Amino acid sequence: MHFYAGLLIAPVLFLAAATGLLYAGSWQAERILYSHELTVDRVGEASVPLGTQVKAAKAAEPQGKVVGVWPAPEADATTRVIMEEPGLEEGKTLTVFVDPYTSEIRGRLTTSGDALPLRAWLSEFHASLQLGEFGRNYSELAASWLWVVTLGGLALWIGRRRTRKALLVVPDRRATGRRKTLSWHGSIGLWAAVGLVGLSATGLTWSKYAGENIGQLQDRLGGATPSVAAQLTPGAGAADGGGEHAGHVMPDGTEMTMPMPATDIGIDKAVAAARAAGVTESLRVTLPAKGKGYVVKEADKTLPVHLDSVAVDPADGRIMDELRFADYPLLAQLTRFGIDLHMGLTFGIANQIALAALAVAVMFLIVWGYRMWWMRRPTKDRALSVGRAQPRGAWRRLPVTVLLPFACVTAVVGWFVPLLGISLLAFLVLDVALGFAARRRAPKAA
């Protein structure tokens, strides 16, 4: 499996590593490229009210609908006013950057979540090579096989006989030829193994097919990520005419949506109420929609994380619900940490450097792997030939008590991670075909 996966899946892994390397550097590139939009020229003594900043953004983009506001997280940072605007792609929003001290418009950019255009493009390039849903299969295939290749190589390297124990963790500088390449391949792979398995596991959570299975399993185990309840109670803050049935579930199962709140305390008072409730770091405010109040969330994902959230009643500033990150189920917390580590957020620039190092390691491991494969080729024959696979007959030498459980586990894993299962089945069919061809050639040669 390590041979076939390394030989046939390696190009996909190389692409994922190369695009991941670009993404790891996008955080710093974003700060440089969009410094005018992200920062202010001069830090003032006091910021103007958020409501005033929102009005300035709305005046600059009258066709946009304001759906969220991200107050400046640092003294020299700008406020982001998030808008929905006709003509934008699905999942995209228009972000207007406002100087919090003067309400000056610093710029406008089309964004995807918190990603500005450069990082959004690189993120999609890493996920799908900019080929849409079809392209996402490449990244899922890479994530599906990365842990298999890593653990298989780790087992081969640890089980290898060596004259000195130190050669397990450091390259053999006295080796030459293929042994030297193998020494570098094995020792660097050993150091990178934990990080590569982690990248594979967290990458699969975003994938289309395996990700859906992971999400269903997480839900069944009670590890779904919770969200704060922002639904207004009937009559509370609702416009006249909402009626006693507003927001209620009808007998046929449909829900009657409540109208927009009749009164609104404004974003400044809503944020003040959230801060009083302990939600203070890197705020992101979602404005009230039909039948819902303000949602104020923390978005500081660096350790120690600040990811608490509250829902604020727009009528009187009452805290309707609050959700603390400490109250998340353990699986939800681990998923959050894993995704943020994969994105380079948890430890800031140190996290991004580690991701870049892992990406470079993968690319070198692949180059060394292909080099070893090429160096094993027969050299006496003039015909073009390449390295050989493992000798045949390994399956027949295994006892049934080992082979059957292993086959069952492999089938279950292949079903749970579909692209792994489909490609593994293709490898087995290829291997059987090669073995059949070899047996047919044997009598002729005799």
C-alpha positions, 0 to 999 in steps of 0.5 A: 500500500505504501508503494502504490500510494506513494507512486500514484497518489504522490502527485496529488499530495505534492499539489496539496502541499504546494498549495498549502505552502502558499496558503500558510504564507497568505496571512502575512501577505494579506497584512502587507497587500491590504495594509491600507484597508486593515489599518488606520493612518493615525490612532485617535484618542477615542473612537466614534460610535459604531452606529456612526461608522455603519452609517458612513459605510452605508452612505458609501455603498447605498445598495448594500444591506448591512448584515454584520459589523466587526469592531476594530480588534486593535487600536490601529485596526479598521472596523469592518462593515459586512454587506450583502450586495446584488451580483456577488457570488454565493458565499461572498460579501462586500466588506467596507473598511472604516476608520473607527476614529474618523468614520473615513472609508479606507476601502472596499473588498469582496470577501469570503468569511474573514478572508480577503481576496488573496487568501480567499483565492489561495484557500479555494486553490488549496481546496479545489485548484479553482475547479469547483466541486469537481476539484474538491475531490483532489484535496479529499483524495490527498487527505484520505491517503496522507495518513495511510502513507504516513503510518505505513511509512512510519511502520516500515521505518521503525521496523527496519534493522539498523546498526545504530539506534540514532539512525532512527531519528537522524539521517545517516551521513555516511550512507551513499546512493539509495541508502542515503536517500532512504535515510533522509526520507525515513528520518524526516518522515518520522519527525513529520508524522504527527503533523501529517496525520493531524493535517489529514484528519482535520482536512477530512472534516472539510471534505465532501464525502468523508466530511459528511460521515464524520459530521454524522458520527460527531452528531451521534456522539453528542459532539455537534458544535452548539450555537447561541439561541437568538430567536425572539420570544413571541411579542418581545421586541416584535412589530405590531401585528406579529400576533400571538402565533408569531414564531410558533410552530403550526400543526403541520410542522411549519414555523411562522416567522416573526417580523422585524423588531419594532424597536432597536436599541442600536448596535452600540448598546447591544455591544455594550450589553455583550461586553458587560456579559463578558464577551469582549475579544475580537467581536463580530456582531450579526445584526437582527434579522426577522424574528432574531436579535443581535448575535455578538461573538468572539473570534479570537482563536489564538490560545487562550481562545475567546469564542464565547457568544451572546444573543441580545434582545434589540428591544431592551438590551437583555441577554437572551442566551449566552454560550461559553466555549468551555460549555462546548462538548469535548468533540466540538472543542477538539474539532475547533482546535484541529481546524484552527491548527490546520488553518494556522490560527491557534499559535499565530505565526509559529503555527503558520511556520510549522505548516510551511515546514510540514508542506516543504517536508511533504514535497521533499519526501515525495521527491526522495520517494520517487528518487528511490523508486527510480534508483531501484530500476533494472539497469542492465536491460536497455528497455525503459524500466522502473522500480519494482513493487514488493514480491507477490504472495504476501496475502497467501502467507497470512493466516486467515485469522489475521487476514479476515479481520484486516480485510473487514477493518479495511472495508469499513474504513474504505466505506467511511472514507469513500475516496480512499476506498475507491482508489484502494479498490482500483489499486487492488484491481491493478495489482491483480491484473499485473499478477495475472499478466506476469503468470501468463508471461511465465510459461512463455519465458520457460 
